[in-house]
Amino acid sequence: MTASAAPGSPAPSPGSGRPSGSAPPHAAGSIPGRPGAGPGRATAPAPGPAPWKGWAAVCAVALGIFCLITSELLPVGLLTPVGADLGVSDGTAGLMVTVPGLVAGFCAPLVTVGAGRLDRRLVLCVLIALTAAANLAAAVAPGFAVVLAARLLVGVGVGGFWAIAGGLAVRLVPERHVGRATALVFGGVPTASVLGVPAGTLLGELGGWRTAFAAVGVLGLVTLTALVLLLPPLPPSRHIAFPELPALLRGNRAVRAGVVVTFLVVTGQFAAYTFVRPILQDVSGIDAGFVSTLLLGYGVAGVAGNFLAGARDAYRTLLVISAALAVILALIAVLPGPVAGSTLLLAWGLAYGGVSVSVQGWMIKAAPAATEAATSLMVAMFNLAIAAGALFGGLAVDGISAPAAPLGGAALMLLSAVTVRATAIRRRPDRLG
């Protein structure tokens, strides 16, 4: 995730003289002087690590984000086959998205605070290993209860990894490249949302849903190898205490607004997107064999939306996105026909592709001196909203019909647009972009 100008210039913590969450000066660059050098003695700085090593580490973390978010959202395209094979309804199968989202929402701040004294490299490796094992367990699960237990472990990995990874770019590359590195790390989120899920859906249709889960488990093992080989030791540089999180919410109106907007947009998105397969089949009349192809198109459109939003004002972008999604979700719920359904799905992907980068940009600008804490709150709400959306959509699908899910999502998107607009009217120019 990136935001225009924001990630590239993290603000210093009060009195620290360096960006919040960054390593001590010697941790991410060259060490001035040499052992035994006394005051006033001119010494050449010791050479720092090769630049490619820092970028290789950034790529490994980005791969971890991609793997974890793909793991979290993989069931979106596999609800129907999983439900049919394990004997549960589409609404019940939606719990595979609800459970990890709920767990990740709670684990984001818990892991951020609890792992404050542990080497970040070790924490990230443990979390990705846990997620890989959970996906492999789901692939051989004899029943739905075992699948849900495995999905709980996925939630632990997602919440903890995402929250910690957000503050690592400043420790891996020189300061002038922090913005670009942050963009690469958080680029794993929208890429997983818009490409990982469609690819998993296609693999599931070709080889069965268990094959898709097994493939993501293997991807987790590959990612673990990359982290072990490419990440340097990352001892803690700043410890966040629990009281800091509610204090940030109480004292920063822009952060509060960003958390609310995140909840509304993401809940509305996943109320509909979790059940996109039955919507396309029941409302648009699209043959099941074409769903995976359309989701790949949704993914391509989403990547384009991510790049379009990345260089733009976060407030204006979220306002346009919320309003556009309100219209798109309402129309896809009521307009029949494959042409209308396919067109609206592509527009949906284009619009939602810019959400992650825009919300991240909002939070960084809202709290430039406390980006780790603000990101932790955003990650928590983002994942809780995924769970809330999947649960809300499941109740709507089981209790009413498939079109009720996108209609409910459209209503939440409209509320988001109103919230963004109201916040903009009252905002301070130096707090939001």
GIDA-V272137 format. One record per pair of residues at least 24 apart in sequence whose C-alpha atoms are under 6 Angstrom apart, sorted by the first residue. I is the first residue (numbers start at 1). J is the second residue. D is the distance in whole Angstrom. If there is no record, write none. Layout:
i=(I | I)
j=(J | J)
d=(D | D)
This chain:
i=(1 | 1 | 1 | 1 | 2 | 2 | 2 | 3 | 3 | 3 | 4 | 4 | 7 | 8 | 8 | 11 | 11 | 12 | 13 | 21 | 22 | 22 | 23 | 23 | 28 | 54 | 54 | 57 | 57 | 60 | 60 | 62 | 62 | 64 | 65 | 66 | 66 | 66 | 68 | 69 | 70 | 70 | 74 | 76 | 77 | 91 | 91 | 98 | 98 | 98 | 99 | 100 | 100 | 100 | 100 | 101 | 101 | 101 | 101 | 101 | 102 | 102 | 103 | 104 | 104 | 104 | 104 | 104 | 105 | 105 | 105 | 107 | 107 | 107 | 108 | 108 | 108 | 108 | 108 | 109 | 111 | 113 | 116 | 117 | 119 | 119 | 119 | 120 | 121 | 121 | 124 | 125 | 127 | 131 | 132 | 132 | 135 | 135 | 136 | 136 | 139 | 139 | 139 | 163 | 194 | 194 | 195 | 198 | 198 | 198 | 201 | 202 | 254 | 255 | 259 | 261 | 263 | 264 | 264 | 265 | 266 | 267 | 267 | 267 | 267 | 268 | 268 | 268 | 270 | 270 | 270 | 271 | 271 | 271 | 271 | 271 | 271 | 272 | 272 | 272 | 274 | 279 | 283 | 284 | 284 | 284 | 284 | 285 | 285 | 286 | 298 | 298 | 301 | 301 | 302 | 302 | 302 | 303 | 305 | 305 | 305 | 306 | 306 | 309 | 310 | 313 | 314 | 314 | 314 | 314 | 319 | 319 | 321 | 322 | 322 | 323 | 326 | 326 | 326 | 329 | 329 | 330 | 330 | 333 | 333 | 365 | 365 | 366 | 366)
j=(183 | 186 | 187 | 357 | 183 | 310 | 357 | 310 | 357 | 361 | 311 | 312 | 179 | 178 | 179 | 368 | 369 | 369 | 369 | 238 | 170 | 171 | 171 | 237 | 171 | 172 | 173 | 230 | 231 | 226 | 227 | 185 | 188 | 223 | 188 | 188 | 189 | 192 | 158 | 192 | 192 | 196 | 197 | 274 | 201 | 394 | 398 | 387 | 390 | 391 | 152 | 151 | 152 | 154 | 155 | 155 | 383 | 384 | 386 | 387 | 384 | 387 | 155 | 155 | 156 | 158 | 159 | 383 | 380 | 383 | 384 | 156 | 159 | 160 | 159 | 160 | 163 | 376 | 380 | 376 | 160 | 240 | 239 | 236 | 234 | 235 | 236 | 234 | 233 | 234 | 161 | 224 | 157 | 157 | 217 | 220 | 213 | 217 | 214 | 217 | 210 | 213 | 214 | 376 | 299 | 302 | 299 | 292 | 295 | 296 | 292 | 292 | 366 | 366 | 378 | 416 | 385 | 412 | 416 | 413 | 385 | 385 | 386 | 388 | 389 | 409 | 412 | 413 | 386 | 389 | 390 | 389 | 390 | 392 | 393 | 405 | 409 | 405 | 406 | 409 | 390 | 402 | 336 | 336 | 337 | 338 | 341 | 337 | 338 | 338 | 346 | 349 | 349 | 350 | 349 | 350 | 353 | 353 | 350 | 353 | 354 | 353 | 354 | 354 | 357 | 433 | 358 | 361 | 362 | 433 | 417 | 420 | 351 | 413 | 417 | 417 | 410 | 413 | 414 | 406 | 410 | 407 | 410 | 403 | 406 | 431 | 432 | 431 | 432)
d=(5 | 4 | 5 | 4 | 5 | 6 | 5 | 6 | 6 | 4 | 5 | 6 | 5 | 5 | 3 | 5 | 5 | 6 | 5 | 6 | 6 | 6 | 6 | 5 | 5 | 5 | 5 | 5 | 5 | 6 | 6 | 4 | 5 | 6 | 5 | 4 | 6 | 5 | 5 | 6 | 5 | 5 | 5 | 5 | 5 | 4 | 6 | 4 | 5 | 6 | 6 | 5 | 5 | 6 | 4 | 6 | 5 | 5 | 5 | 5 | 5 | 5 | 5 | 4 | 5 | 6 | 4 | 6 | 4 | 5 | 5 | 6 | 5 | 6 | 4 | 5 | 5 | 6 | 5 | 6 | 5 | 6 | 5 | 6 | 5 | 4 | 6 | 5 | 6 | 6 | 6 | 6 | 5 | 6 | 4 | 5 | 5 | 5 | 5 | 5 | 4 | 5 | 5 | 5 | 4 | 6 | 5 | 6 | 5 | 5 | 6 | 5 | 5 | 6 | 6 | 6 | 5 | 6 | 6 | 6 | 6 | 5 | 6 | 6 | 4 | 4 | 5 | 6 | 6 | 5 | 5 | 4 | 5 | 6 | 4 | 6 | 6 | 5 | 4 | 6 | 6 | 6 | 6 | 5 | 5 | 5 | 5 | 6 | 6 | 5 | 5 | 5 | 5 | 5 | 4 | 5 | 4 | 6 | 5 | 5 | 5 | 5 | 4 | 5 | 6 | 6 | 5 | 6 | 6 | 6 | 5 | 6 | 6 | 5 | 5 | 6 | 4 | 5 | 6 | 5 | 5 | 5 | 6 | 5 | 6 | 6 | 6 | 5 | 6)
